[in-house]
Amino acid sequence: MSKKVNWVIWLVLVILWNYGFPQATPLQDVTVAVFLSILFIIIQLLQSRYLKKSSPRSKFVKK
């Protein structure tokens, strides 16, 4: 679920960039899209590390 939300946020930011800066060159468009992609990959890594550290063990989980 988190991956879908992150993807939608990324897509909205790319669309806002394209409409907010219509005079941007194609190279600038690609650069911003790649930068946002890398940023969201880092966010996903941080989210997964945080979830691994904060997930409490349940008494229903097999040991």
Long-range contacts (C-beta under 8 A, 24 or more apart in sequence): 2-44, 2-47, 3-44, 6-40, 6-43, 6-44, 7-40, 9-40, 10-36, 10-37, 10-40
